[in-house]
Each structure stands twice: as C-alpha cells, then as structure tokens.
C-alpha cells in the first residue's frame, strides 16, 4: 500500500516532464517575385551586426528557399535580424533582390514575406 502511494505520484511527475515541448524561436521566410509567385532556389541571408552590450551578435544564417519558396531559421534567443533575399534570374541575367527586417520572439514562429525585384 505504501509503495503505491509513492509510485503513483512519481509516475505522474515523470509523465508530465516527458510531455513538455522544447521551446524554439523560429522565423519562416517566404520569397515571392513581383507577380506573387513563390521563388525556389533564392538565397536568404539573416544577419545581425555586432552591437555593443548585446550577447547575441554577429549572427548570420544563410539558407536556400525550398520548392515552396521558404526557409526556416532557428535561433536560441530573441533577435532583430536583417533579411536579404536574392537570386540570379536565368531568363535575362538580372539579379532579383529583396530586403527587410524580422523580429524573432522567444518560443514563437514568426512568418515574413519578402518580395524580390530586379535591381538596376
């Protein structure tokens, strides 16, 4: 009888611990062209310049957009990041470029759309 009084609470505690999810800070960038079509194969660079007094600096994350035109970037902390997306258009040898900013919030997934346009 005494063993069951101890065993049941222990089992409950371990079941709650094993069910908890790990919090991640993620940004999903979707790259579009001027016609609103998703762009696969675009290079997406997230960067943060070194800031005095900030613990997470000089962060760079570079990924290539998938067939849905998306990249997923995961960070350990909250951050405000510059976003640059670009691709060389094979039809007329033009670079398509887009820039923006994304704010990563701890434990959340943030979605950001980037439109890439021809550069002059």
C-alpha positions as CSV (number, residue, x, y, z in Angstrom):
1,X,0.0,0.0,0.0
2,X,2.8,2.4,0.9
3,X,4.7,1.7,-2.4
4,X,1.6,2.6,-4.5
5,X,1.3,6.0,-2.6
6,X,4.8,6.9,-3.7
7,X,4.8,5.2,-7.1
8,X,1.7,6.9,-8.5
9,X,2.9,10.5,-7.8
10,X,6.3,9.7,-9.3
11,X,4.7,8.3,-12.4
12,X,2.6,11.4,-12.8
13,X,5.6,13.7,-12.4
14,X,7.7,11.8,-15.0
15,X,4.8,11.7,-17.4
16,X,4.4,15.5,-17.3
17,X,8.1,16.0,-17.7
18,X,8.3,13.8,-20.8
19,X,5.4,15.5,-22.4
20,X,6.7,19.0,-22.2
21,X,7.8,20.6,-25.5
22,X,11.1,22.3,-26.0
23,X,10.5,26.0,-26.9
24,X,12.1,27.1,-30.1
25,X,12.5,30.6,-31.7
26,X,11.9,30.2,-35.4
27,X,11.5,32.5,-38.4
28,X,9.9,31.3,-41.7
29,X,10.8,33.5,-44.6
30,X,8.7,33.2,-47.8
31,X,10.2,34.6,-51.0
32,X,7.9,36.0,-53.8
33,X,8.5,37.6,-57.1
34,X,6.7,40.7,-58.4
35,X,3.9,38.5,-59.8
36,X,3.2,36.9,-56.4
37,X,4.8,33.6,-57.3
38,X,7.0,31.8,-54.8
39,X,10.6,31.6,-55.7
40,X,12.6,28.4,-55.1
41,X,16.4,28.5,-55.1
42,X,16.7,32.0,-53.7
43,X,19.4,32.6,-51.2
44,X,18.1,34.1,-47.9
45,X,20.6,35.7,-45.5
46,X,19.7,36.7,-42.0
47,X,22.3,38.9,-40.3
48,X,22.8,41.0,-37.3
49,X,25.7,43.4,-36.9
50,X,27.8,43.4,-33.8
51,X,26.1,45.6,-31.2
52,X,28.0,46.6,-28.0
53,X,26.4,45.2,-24.9
54,X,24.3,42.6,-26.7
55,X,25.1,39.0,-26.1
56,X,24.0,37.5,-29.4
57,X,25.8,39.4,-32.1
58,X,27.4,38.7,-35.4
59,X,24.8,36.1,-36.2
60,X,24.5,35.0,-39.8
61,X,22.1,32.4,-41.1
62,X,22.1,31.6,-44.8
63,X,19.7,29.1,-46.4
64,X,18.3,28.5,-49.9
65,X,14.5,28.6,-50.3
66,X,12.8,25.2,-50.9
67,X,10.2,24.3,-53.6
68,X,7.6,26.4,-51.6
69,X,9.9,29.4,-51.6
70,X,10.5,29.2,-47.9
71,X,13.4,29.0,-45.5
72,X,13.2,28.2,-41.8
73,X,15.8,29.8,-39.4
74,X,16.0,28.8,-35.8
75,X,17.7,30.9,-33.1
76,X,18.4,30.4,-29.4
77,X,17.4,33.8,-28.3
78,X,15.2,36.7,-29.4
79,X,16.7,38.9,-32.1
80,X,16.1,41.6,-34.6
81,X,17.6,40.5,-37.9
82,X,18.2,42.0,-41.3
83,X,16.8,39.8,-44.1
84,X,18.3,39.8,-47.7
85,X,16.9,37.5,-50.4
86,X,18.4,37.3,-53.9
87,X,18.6,35.1,-56.9
88,X,20.1,35.4,-60.4
89,X,17.3,35.3,-62.9
90,X,18.3,32.9,-65.7
91,X,15.9,34.4,-68.2
92,X,17.6,37.8,-68.6
93,X,20.7,37.6,-66.3
94,X,19.2,40.0,-63.8
95,X,19.7,39.9,-60.0
96,X,16.4,39.8,-58.1
97,X,16.8,41.3,-54.7
98,X,14.6,42.0,-51.6
99,X,15.4,43.3,-48.1
100,X,13.5,43.6,-44.9
101,X,13.8,43.0,-41.1
102,X,12.4,40.2,-38.9
103,X,12.0,40.2,-35.1
104,X,12.4,36.8,-33.6
105,X,10.3,36.3,-30.4
106,X,11.3,33.6,-27.9
107,X,9.2,30.5,-28.2
108,X,7.3,31.6,-31.3
109,X,7.3,31.1,-35.0
110,X,7.4,34.4,-36.9
111,X,6.4,34.5,-40.6
112,X,7.8,37.0,-43.0
113,X,7.2,37.6,-46.7
114,X,10.0,39.0,-48.9
115,X,9.3,40.3,-52.4
116,X,12.4,40.2,-54.7
117,X,12.6,42.7,-57.6
118,X,15.0,43.3,-60.4
119,X,18.0,45.5,-59.4
120,X,19.0,48.4,-61.6
